Amino acid sequence: MKLFPFYAVLLGLYSATNPVVTDNPTLVSQTRVEEFIVRGNEPFWSVTISRSGIIYSTPESPNRRYPYTAPISAAGRPPDLVRVYRLNGQPSGLLVIKKADSCSDTMSDIVYPYSATLILGNRVLDGCAQKR
């Protein structure tokens, strides 16, 4: 019985769909989840990223929770330079966190190491981020 080709195809499909198994440099490894706090003002908003999920909140609306998804990094760049999170369940829901020389929230004297852009449908919000 020749099952080897079947198992080879099955293993190939598994590694193609599992970012931990692939050598795809554009996927940030899921074995180590880096947590972030993202903040923006005028309007005020925040996003918390952790293994348990991605939470978007504003003073006017309750928390919107999205499942955690591993970020995509920029092709040919270090994973810490750019991270793109897709917000499942939200049309055009993306959060881009990019390493910056400095980012200021214009409300405090805090200087953040990352800039952030949140896209929710037709709304684009700009802010700053730091690792938790």
C-alpha positions as a Markdown table, in Angstrom:
| # | Residue | x | y | z |
|---|---|---|---|---|
| 1 | Met | 0.0 | 0.0 | 0.0 |
| 2 | Lys | 1.5 | 3.3 | -1.1 |
| 3 | Leu | 0.4 | 5.9 | 1.6 |
| 4 | Phe | 3.6 | 8.0 | 1.4 |
| 5 | Pro | 2.3 | 10.4 | -1.3 |
| 6 | Phe | -0.9 | 10.9 | 0.7 |
| 7 | Tyr | 1.0 | 11.7 | 3.9 |
| 8 | Ala | 3.4 | 14.0 | 2.0 |
| 9 | Val | 0.5 | 16.0 | 0.6 |
| 10 | Leu | -1.2 | 16.1 | 4.0 |
| 11 | Leu | 2.0 | 17.3 | 5.7 |
| 12 | Gly | 2.4 | 19.9 | 3.0 |
| 13 | Leu | -1.1 | 21.2 | 3.6 |
| 14 | Tyr | -0.6 | 21.3 | 7.3 |
| 15 | Ser | 2.7 | 23.3 | 7.1 |
| 16 | Ala | 1.2 | 25.6 | 4.5 |
| 17 | Thr | -1.7 | 26.5 | 6.9 |
| 18 | Asn | 0.1 | 26.5 | 10.2 |
| 19 | Pro | 2.4 | 29.6 | 10.6 |
| 20 | Val | 4.4 | 27.8 | 13.4 |
| 21 | Val | 5.5 | 25.1 | 10.9 |
| 22 | Thr | 6.1 | 27.3 | 7.8 |
| 23 | Asp | 9.3 | 29.3 | 7.1 |
| 24 | Asn | 7.2 | 32.2 | 5.8 |
| 25 | Pro | 9.1 | 35.3 | 6.9 |
| 26 | Thr | 6.0 | 37.5 | 6.6 |
| 27 | Leu | 4.2 | 35.7 | 9.5 |
| 28 | Val | 5.3 | 36.6 | 13.0 |
| 29 | Ser | 5.7 | 33.4 | 15.0 |
| 30 | Gln | 2.6 | 32.5 | 17.1 |
| 31 | Thr | 4.8 | 30.8 | 19.8 |
| 32 | Arg | 5.6 | 34.2 | 21.4 |
| 33 | Val | 2.8 | 36.7 | 21.6 |
| 34 | Glu | 4.0 | 40.2 | 22.3 |
| 35 | Glu | 1.4 | 42.3 | 24.1 |
| 36 | Phe | 0.8 | 45.9 | 23.2 |
| 37 | Ile | -1.1 | 48.9 | 24.4 |
| 38 | Val | -2.1 | 51.3 | 21.7 |
| 39 | Arg | -3.5 | 54.8 | 22.4 |
| 40 | Gly | -4.8 | 57.7 | 20.4 |
| 41 | Asn | -6.5 | 61.0 | 21.2 |
| 42 | Glu | -8.8 | 63.5 | 19.5 |
| 43 | Pro | -10.8 | 61.2 | 19.4 |
| 44 | Phe | -9.7 | 59.1 | 22.4 |
| 45 | Trp | -9.4 | 55.4 | 21.7 |
| 46 | Ser | -7.3 | 52.5 | 22.8 |
| 47 | Val | -6.4 | 48.9 | 21.7 |
| 48 | Thr | -5.0 | 46.2 | 24.0 |
| 49 | Ile | -3.4 | 43.2 | 22.3 |
| 50 | Ser | -2.8 | 40.0 | 24.2 |
| 51 | Arg | -3.0 | 36.3 | 23.7 |
| 52 | Ser | -6.6 | 36.4 | 25.0 |
| 53 | Gly | -7.7 | 38.9 | 22.3 |
| 54 | Ile | -7.6 | 42.3 | 20.8 |
| 55 | Ile | -9.8 | 44.9 | 22.6 |
| 56 | Tyr | -10.8 | 48.2 | 21.1 |
| 57 | Ser | -12.4 | 50.8 | 23.3 |
| 58 | Thr | -13.5 | 54.5 | 23.4 |
| 59 | Pro | -15.0 | 56.5 | 26.2 |
| 60 | Glu | -18.3 | 56.5 | 24.3 |
| 61 | Ser | -18.6 | 52.8 | 23.4 |
| 62 | Pro | -18.1 | 49.6 | 25.3 |
| 63 | Asn | -15.2 | 47.3 | 24.6 |
| 64 | Arg | -15.2 | 45.6 | 21.2 |
| 65 | Arg | -13.4 | 42.3 | 21.5 |
| 66 | Tyr | -11.7 | 40.5 | 18.5 |
| 67 | Pro | -10.0 | 37.2 | 18.6 |
| 68 | Tyr | -6.2 | 37.3 | 18.7 |
| 69 | Thr | -4.6 | 36.7 | 15.3 |
| 70 | Ala | -0.9 | 36.5 | 14.7 |
| 71 | Pro | 0.3 | 39.7 | 13.0 |
| 72 | Ile | 1.8 | 39.9 | 9.5 |
| 73 | Ser | 5.2 | 41.6 | 9.1 |
| 74 | Ala | 6.6 | 43.5 | 6.2 |
| 75 | Ala | 8.2 | 41.2 | 3.6 |
| 76 | Gly | 12.0 | 41.4 | 3.9 |
| 77 | Arg | 12.0 | 43.4 | 7.1 |
| 78 | Pro | 12.5 | 42.4 | 10.7 |
| 79 | Pro | 9.3 | 41.3 | 12.5 |
| 80 | Asp | 9.7 | 44.1 | 15.0 |
| 81 | Leu | 9.6 | 46.8 | 12.3 |
| 82 | Val | 5.9 | 46.5 | 11.2 |
| 83 | Arg | 3.1 | 44.4 | 12.5 |
| 84 | Val | -0.3 | 44.2 | 10.8 |
| 85 | Tyr | -3.2 | 42.8 | 12.8 |
| 86 | Arg | -6.5 | 41.8 | 11.0 |
| 87 | Leu | -9.5 | 42.4 | 13.2 |
| 88 | Asn | -11.8 | 39.5 | 12.4 |
| 89 | Gly | -15.5 | 40.3 | 12.1 |
| 90 | Gln | -14.8 | 43.9 | 11.1 |
| 91 | Pro | -14.9 | 44.9 | 7.5 |
| 92 | Ser | -11.6 | 46.6 | 6.6 |
| 93 | Gly | -10.5 | 46.1 | 10.2 |
| 94 | Leu | -6.7 | 46.5 | 10.4 |
| 95 | Leu | -4.2 | 47.7 | 13.0 |
| 96 | Val | -0.8 | 48.6 | 11.9 |
| 97 | Ile | 2.0 | 49.0 | 14.5 |
| 98 | Lys | 5.3 | 50.4 | 13.2 |
| 99 | Lys | 8.6 | 50.9 | 15.0 |
| 100 | Ala | 9.3 | 54.6 | 15.2 |
| 101 | Asp | 12.1 | 56.8 | 16.4 |
| 102 | Ser | 9.5 | 58.4 | 18.6 |
| 103 | Cys | 5.8 | 58.9 | 18.7 |
| 104 | Ser | 4.0 | 61.4 | 20.9 |
| 105 | Asp | 0.4 | 61.3 | 21.8 |
| 106 | Thr | 0.2 | 65.2 | 22.0 |
| 107 | Met | -1.4 | 64.9 | 25.5 |
| 108 | Ser | 1.4 | 63.9 | 27.7 |
| 109 | Asp | 5.2 | 63.9 | 27.7 |
| 110 | Ile | 5.3 | 60.2 | 27.0 |
| 111 | Val | 7.4 | 59.1 | 24.0 |
| 112 | Tyr | 6.3 | 55.8 | 22.6 |
| 113 | Pro | 8.6 | 53.5 | 20.5 |
| 114 | Tyr | 5.8 | 52.6 | 18.0 |
| 115 | Ser | 3.3 | 54.5 | 15.9 |
| 116 | Ala | 0.0 | 53.0 | 15.2 |
| 117 | Thr | -2.8 | 53.3 | 12.6 |
| 118 | Leu | -6.2 | 51.7 | 13.2 |
| 119 | Ile | -8.6 | 51.3 | 10.3 |
| 120 | Leu | -12.2 | 50.4 | 11.0 |
| 121 | Gly | -14.3 | 50.5 | 7.8 |
| 122 | Asn | -14.0 | 54.1 | 6.5 |
| 123 | Arg | -12.5 | 55.4 | 9.8 |
| 124 | Val | -8.8 | 55.9 | 10.2 |
| 125 | Leu | -7.3 | 56.6 | 13.6 |
| 126 | Asp | -3.7 | 57.6 | 14.4 |
| 127 | Gly | -1.9 | 56.9 | 17.6 |
| 128 | Cys | 1.1 | 55.5 | 19.4 |
| 129 | Ala | 1.9 | 52.1 | 21.0 |
| 130 | Gln | 4.2 | 50.4 | 23.5 |
| 131 | Lys | 4.8 | 46.8 | 24.5 |
| 132 | Arg | 3.1 | 45.8 | 27.8 |
